[in-house]
Amino acid sequence: MSDTINLPTNEIIRKYIDRQSCIVAIRRAEFPPVFKAEVERFIGRNTLKDCGRVPPNCLKAFMVKTAQKMGRSNLIPYAKKLFKSKIGYEGYYLDAGNLCRTN
């Protein structure tokens, strides 16, 4: 059996979120503190409880949209290349259960 079955949800999240490659890349990147704080909040509210991971397509879409909203378009190319994934899913991404447009 899987060793995650007997772990409480918060331990699953702690065990796996710190090893997810897109999370590691973001935490090592040199983004402005305000931008990084927004991304960390997104990670906190969108970590899947059953596996302790964040959907990378949604994460990248959020990063691009947040950079646009902040007027920091210079961050967009870096965010797009930071880790391998698409930007959202067919023009949308989920944020805390809400469907958001990428454009």
C-alpha positions in Angstrom: 0.0 0.0 0.0 1.0 3.6 -0.5 2.6 5.3 2.4 0.4 8.3 2.0 -2.8 6.6 3.0 -2.0 6.8 6.7 -0.7 10.4 6.7 -2.9 13.3 7.6 -3.6 15.8 4.8 -1.3 18.5 6.0 1.6 16.0 6.2 1.0 14.9 2.7 1.1 18.5 1.5 4.3 19.3 3.4 5.9 16.1 2.2 5.3 16.6 -1.5 4.9 20.3 -2.2 8.5 21.1 -1.4 9.7 18.5 -3.9 7.5 19.6 -6.9 9.8 20.9 -9.6 7.8 24.0 -10.4 7.6 25.0 -6.8 11.3 24.5 -6.3 12.0 26.6 -9.4 9.8 29.4 -8.2 11.3 29.5 -4.8 14.8 29.7 -6.2 13.9 32.3 -8.8 14.7 36.0 -8.2 11.3 37.5 -8.5 10.2 40.7 -6.7 9.1 39.9 -3.1 5.5 41.1 -3.8 5.2 38.9 -6.8 6.6 35.9 -5.0 4.2 36.5 -2.1 1.2 36.4 -4.5 2.5 33.2 -6.0 3.0 31.6 -2.6 -0.6 32.5 -1.7 -1.8 30.9 -4.9 0.2 27.7 -4.0 -1.3 27.7 -0.5 -4.9 27.9 -1.7 -4.5 25.6 -4.7 -2.5 22.6 -3.3 -4.5 19.5 -4.0 -5.1 17.8 -0.7 -5.1 14.3 -2.0 -1.6 14.4 -3.5 0.0 17.6 -2.1 0.8 19.1 -5.5 -0.2 22.2 -7.4 -1.4 22.0 -11.0 1.6 23.5 -12.9 -0.6 24.8 -15.8 -2.7 26.8 -13.4 0.3 28.0 -11.5 2.0 29.3 -14.7 -1.2 30.9 -15.9 -1.6 32.7 -12.6 2.0 33.9 -12.7 1.5 35.4 -16.2 -1.8 37.0 -15.3 -0.4 38.4 -12.0 2.6 39.9 -13.7 0.3 41.6 -16.2 -2.0 42.9 -13.4 1.1 44.3 -11.6 2.3 46.0 -14.7 5.5 43.9 -14.6 5.4 42.5 -18.2 9.2 42.1 -17.9 8.5 39.1 -15.7 6.3 37.3 -18.2 9.0 35.8 -20.4 10.9 34.6 -17.3 7.8 33.1 -15.8 7.0 31.3 -19.1 10.4 29.6 -19.2 10.8 28.9 -15.5 9.3 25.4 -15.7 7.8 23.1 -18.3 4.1 23.3 -18.6 1.4 25.0 -20.7 -0.3 28.2 -19.6 -3.6 27.1 -18.2 -6.1 24.8 -20.0 -7.5 26.1 -23.3 -7.6 29.7 -22.1 -8.6 29.1 -18.4 -7.1 28.1 -15.1 -8.5 27.3 -11.7 -7.9 29.4 -8.6 -9.4 28.1 -5.4 -12.2 26.5 -7.3 -13.0 29.6 -9.4 -12.5 29.4 -13.2 -10.4 32.3 -14.4 -9.5 33.4 -18.0 -5.9 33.6 -18.9 -6.4 36.5 -21.3 
